[in-house]
Amino acid sequence: MAVLDVPGARLHHTVTGSGPVLLCIPGGAADSGMFAPIAGLLAEHHTVITYDPRGISRSTLDDPDEEQRIEVHADDALRLLDSVQTEPAVIFASSGGCPP
């Protein structure tokens, strides 16, 4: 487990496995725990990054009243990817209404 400081927040994340990078983005108010059942399997062939989005679970906000913007969440994802490697990555995202 690690923490990445980003503007306005601290993102709790885990990096496991090796190979091409796969970033798992949970939907809705879910945290990285939703990927726990499959992260190990994915890590057999990928470097898997799971994280709690800003303001969710262990990822804290500097200002909890700040409006959440999709552009900021996208920047968070890019910063996470760049903290692991700068090569192209695969994104696996879920909707808040459907499990992975």
N, C-alpha and C positions, 0 to 999 in steps of 0.2 A: 504494500500500500504506500502511496505517495501523495503529496500535495503539490499542486502547481499554482503559484500565485499568478493571477490574471488581473487586469484592471477591474476593481470593484468586487473581487471575490477570490476565494481559494477553492480550487477544484480537487476533490478527493478522487484518486484514480488508481487503477491496478494495471500493470503490464505483465503479461505472461506469455510463454511460448517463444517460438522463433520462426522466422520466415517473413513473408510479405505482411505488411501491417494491415490489421483489420480493426477499425474503430467501431465499437458498439454503442449506439446512442439510444437510451431509453426514451419512451414517449410519455406524455402527460406528466403526472407527478411521481413517476417511478424513478427508482435509483438503480445503480449498477447491479443490485442483487437480482434483478429480473433475468440477468444473463448467467447467473451462477450455474444453472443446470447444463448449459452448453459451452461455457467458456473453456473448460478443460478439453473438451473434444475439439473445439476450434483451435486451441493452442497447440495441438499436435502438428499443425501445418501452417500456423500463422503466429505472428506477434499480435496478441489480442490486447487491446486497450478497452477497459470498461471504466465508466466514471459516473459519478453523481452530478447531474447538471447543477449549475449555480442555483443556490437557494433550496436545493432538495437534499434531504438527508444530511450527509456529512460535508457537503460543499456549502460553505458559508458565504454570506454577502456582507460587504462593508456597510451597506445601507439597505436594510430589509424592505424599506418603503419605495425603493427605486423601481420604476416601471421596467418590466422585463420585455426585451426586444429581441426578435428573431435574429437580427444582425449581430447582436452581442453573443447570442448562443452559438451562431456560426463561427464567430471569431474565437470563442472558447474552444470549439472543436479543432480549428486550425492550429491554435496554440498547443493543444495536446498532441496533435500529430507532429508538429515541428519539434516538440520536446523529445520525441522518440526517434524520428528520422525525417528527412526531407524528401524521401522518395514518394512516388504516388502510393495511395492507400485505397483500400476498399472500405466502404461504409456500410454497416448493417444497422438499420434503424427500425424501431417499432412504433406502432401507434399506441396511445394510451388505452385503447380499447381492445387490443389484441396481444396475446402473449407471443413471445418469439417462437 
